[in-house]
Each structure stands twice: as C-alpha cells, then as structure tokens.
C-alpha cells in the first residue's frame, strides 16, 4: 500500500487556544494525538485571510507566485474590483501535482477552490463557493452531497442578526460537514485526503467574546463546540491509522484569532491625511477614486500607491517619488499606534505576479482589525464582529518528529504533504 | 518626428493595446476615446479611437494625431492618405494564439456565429501576406514589426527597439513597467480550457459576484 497523507484544517483556530484547551481538558483527543508528533505555532500568509492563506497552503507558494492577494482584487489597470477564484490561482495545488503522477485526492472545503476544477479524485470547494453543483467535482460527489443536504457554509448574513440562529446554523453545518467528510473518507479511493472545518472561523468572528466571559449566554456553547471538533479530530485520526498505520496525519489552521478592540478603516485614515480623494461622499467603491489620489487601501491591510502607468488616474512617478511615498506612509502609519509592522511588497513577496501586489502590506497590533472599506467616515469603531485574524498564531501539527530551526509558515506545509506521499 | 503620425497596427488581439500602453507609459501622446472601456479581455483598456474606422471617408482627425500614436487594425491601413508620413508599429502574434484569444473574447461577448478556427486562420494568413506586401511598397510609411511574445519575454529589448524607431524620445524604463505579464495568460487560459475539463468555467463571476460580495460583507470584509 502506498503512502497516504491526511490533512485536517480547522479554519482560524489559534495555536494558543489549542494549547489552552488541551490543558483545560476541552480537547482530550487532541491532547493524546499531539504526544505522538509535533505541535507548533505557525505564521500565516500576508494578508492573513483565508483565501490567501489556504491558497498558500495548497500551492506552497507565496502570493506573487500563486496570484491571490485577497478576497477581492483589482482588474489590472483599473479601479474595478473582482473576486479571485480557483481559476485565478496560477500555481498547481498539491492535489494537482500528485494527480499528474496518478495519485488520487479527496479535497473538501478548502477555501478559494471554487469553481471546482476537475482533479484526479473528488473536490468540494469551500468559501466563497456559492452553488453546490459548481462547487463539486465529479457529479457523483455532488449527487451524494445534495442528497444529504450538505451545507457549504453557514449563512453569515442571517447570523449577524441573531446569535440563536448562528448557534443552530453552526451546529447543523458542522454535522453535515462531518457526515460528508467521513463518507468521502470511507468510500473514495485516495492517497491524499484534505478536509477543512470553516465553522471555527465563523464561531470566532461572531462569538470570540464568549470564550472568556463566563456570563456570556453562549460561553458553554463555545467550549462545547470545541469538544465536538476534538471528537471529530479523534475519529479522523483513528480512521487514518486504520487505513494505513504508516500514514501521515496533519492538522492546521490558516491563521490565529484574537479579540477585536476596534475596526480600523484604512481608507478613512488615508483620506484624512490627504493621500486619498474620492469623486463622491461617501464613496461606494474604488471606482470612485478621484484625480490626485496618491494611495488607497483594499481589505484587509493592502495599500496601493496610485502610480502612473499602473492605474488610470495614477499620479505618482516610479523611482524616487514612489520610494519616498512608501517611506512616508510607513512612518505615518506606524505613528497611529495600531500598526505593528509595514512591509514593502518586495520584502515579503517574490514571483512573476509581483506586479499585481499591493505596494505595502500592514500588520496590525492585536485587537485592531484592519478594513479596506472606502466609504467609512470614521477611522476606528467597534462593530458587531467580536474576533479578528492574527498572523503569528496559526497552529500546525504533524504526527512525526519535525525539527526546524525557523518558525513554521503555512507555505511550508505543501512540501511536508508531498514528502509524506513520497513525492 | 513631431509631424509624423504613429500607428499601432496588427490583427485584432495581436497585442496592439499592450503596445499602446507601452507608448503611453513611455511618454507619447495617444489618440483614443472612451467608447470601449476596459474589460476582462483587455483589463487595461482597448485604446480605441472610433474615427479610425471611417478613415476612408474622413481622415481630418489625422492632423490632431501628429506626434501621437493611434491604434488601427491592419485591415484599415489601406485607407491611410498618401500625403502624410507615418511610422507603423506592426504587432505580430502567432495566428493560433490570436484566434484563441479572439474566441475567448467573442464567446464572452455572447457572439454565436464564430467562424471555424481553420477558416479564420486561412483568412488571416492571406491578409497578413497582402498587407505586408502592400506596406513594403509605401514610400511614406516606415514599419517596425514587433512580436507580441518577444515583447513579453524581453520587455527591455522590445522597449529599446521601439524607442529607437521613434527617435529615442521615450522613457524606456516606464515602457518596460507597462508590460503586463498577466495578459499573456489569455493564451494559456484558452489552451487550458480546451485541454482540461474545467466544468464550470465561464461567466461564474457575473452570476455569483453579488452573492460573494454579500457573504464577504457579512464577515466584515469590504
């Protein structure tokens, strides 16, 4: 029997929370499993959002090589926004790489794999998949998922209005996810099995405050939800060993999470400081950017210099003017007290699609959730969401010894997957 | 050179918009209108000028195009008045790529009566032979042939050749920046969509973008 690899993704689960829940007895199965290998804190992608991070996981490449910089991007040479999808990914994912040598994969719910591409195996796309049929390959998998009432994601729009609804939706979606994952695990042929649980990320976005507030209506629900996750991890691990005791089992998240103190609207700051001008107030999109704009932001932390030759209303010359503006912006942003680091694109990215990259990428202080919305008139405010992503606190586990001098980065995982498969 | 009109020409989808973008970035004035705006097929815009289509009937706009560049598909070059001098940058691109790129664009526009590739290929090949022969005989037209793929692979070399052809008046560095590698993906995308089973390619974005936007907003993005 050939080597097999199982990767279980838990979206947005922090390493520090896993450690805490292991210590507190909330995750007894994981407590036992991690003794058999290496549990590590891992850095995410920049920006630390799921579409970028999971694409980085899947390809082992950085955004300038795989081409995904965020949930939304700009049509080159315009201010028009589009939503990158699987067809915008410019590097092969691990399941495509191994598919070329005849190995089969089952891939369930990995973000940014929509619409589903044909692979050697089965693929069920994850967030932001809209239509289950388009999200699934092959049709037999769609027929099965449709028959069980599979849910791609919770209804976040409804969840904003009702925590009771959110709780019910989180439970229902997780149950369907588990059912589908275990069915495909048992009934499909595969060498590589990847499944991602997205519900943890949704729980955190809407209810992070329930984690430490014993008086919160859903404090127990939060912990109990992790018990369900732990139970599922235990089942998948057990079945992995049954398939082949020599299999490699990994668990990872795409980023960490922490409490939101304030949402920070970067375009508001850029406007207040004279870098951004819009044709109307409030602006409704980046297409409302006006002449004289020197910089603007896209979600969550991407700053673009409005350069001549790159954008239609570009006014910043390449060379000295561009470099000076980046330095000036970096210094001024760091003075706001909510930005921990500012990266120039060439510091963090390399590859053929560097020209699509934001010119600066920001890393906030914990608690300050960066936003790119262009229509806001307030620099900082507190909204309905309770949790925000973090870069430095993703989790990674492999049931093998893993000796590394440097901290793990999510881009390292694809290599370990291929290694586990003997590729 | 100020009296000369520069024409960027070639088959449709042969890289003429990219060449216009390079010239504009290099500091050359361009003649265009906003009738056809940027889209997925030419994300940085088409640089078209509607009046060129009527050049046989009215070429008066050429006076305002002196010292500037204008885009004109090669079929229209025959209409250039003989009493002026022109520099023509003629874009060459492998005909199979041209057809693949046109097909993607036409399909996206909802065009149903698309000729077969073989037929289009034969027509284009014959046209190119004729127009190049015709250009050779025009005393008032100087021609620089540029290969689309070569420009993408060596933007520096391409920009230098163009700048020299136009009297060394352009900023080569900025021209190089304007070359967008991502546009060359059109070829591989078209190829992939034929070779691979991409079951749900097409207008997914238009259909689903509102729903995607709503989902993202609900989670605090945008």
Interface residues (C-beta under 8 A of the other chain):
Chain A: X49 X71 X72 X75 X76 X77 X78 X80 X82 X83 X85 X87 X90 X115 X116 X117 X118 X127 X128 X130 X131 X133 X134 X137 X153 X156 X157 X159 X160 X202 X205 X263 X299 X300 X308 X309 X310 X312 X318 X352 X353 X355 X356 X369 X371 X372 X373 X383 X385
Chain B: X21 X24 X25 X38 X40 X43 X44 X45 X173 X174 X177 X178 X180 X181 X182 X183 X185 X189 X196 X197 X198 X199 X200 X201 X204 X205 X208 X209 X211 X212 X213 X214 X215 X216 X218 X219 X220 X221 X222
